[in-house]
Amino acid sequence: MRKMKSKIFQKRILPIFVLLLCLPVQPVFCEETKIRVALAHWPPWKIINQGKFGGIDVEILKVIGTYLNISFEFSECPWRRCLDMVKNGEVDMITSFGKTPEREKYVYYLEPPYALGKIVFYTKKAKGPLIRQYEDLYKEKIGSLKGSVYFEAFDNDSEINKTEVTWEHQFFRMLSSGRISVIIGYETVTDYLIITEGFQGQFEKAPLSYQSTGSHFAMSKKSKATELIPQFNRVIGQMAKTHEFDDIINSFLNSMEQPGE
């Protein structure tokens, strides 16, 4: 009799129980979903070393993946190539993505942003120009990352003399040699690279700074995974509310030395 009841449960009750678990209203998916993500080396947020992927963004995605039963497949690419890949639907997602009207044409931004950053300027220590106000930028040759967005006034100002590079680590040798006179960058990234590239004590941070629009995860409008956006937003919103993002970010940044000391 017990065996018969067990068989009835397996044939009738168990499938219904599993079906209820897999209803769309649940935040976790019953079958693991794989999301393709474009990553450009941008430490400490995205660190790529001999084919291995790490950094703050990757750690955050791992946590999101445990909540949603999702795994992530990373593709290494230069930043401009990453933009093309998400625009064309070659990947599903991109990380550390600032919000602009142009980008909103080809991605859906996952909300809220998981980090806010400061835009800073660096010059050669004791010799470089002091950038105290926006107008000072017109006198200098500014190194910026190709395809990146900083803040609206700078991004759209064609009067500023900008020298674009593909990789940010190129900035420091160019600044050291005098090929450019100012670096613009996100504070966490620029500070990290000054330490890891061995340029401590050579540059100084200018008084002028700006608040960034925030870092988002964004989903390609051509991705087949767009139906998962509500679940992503629910988890991201909860992680922001409980300060999980701050905990992950601080675990990386608190161990950093201060550049220039």
PyMOL commands that set and color helices and strands:
alter all, ss='L'
color gray80, all
select helices_A, chain A and resi 2-21+56-68+79-88+103-105+134-139+152-155+170-177+187-196+226-241+244-253
alter helices_A, ss='H'
color red, helices_A
select strands_A, chain A and resi 33-39+47-49+52-54+70-76+93-97+107-109+118-124+141-145+161-165+182-186+203-211+216-220
alter strands_A, ss='S'
color yellow, strands_A
deselect
rebuild
show_as cartoon
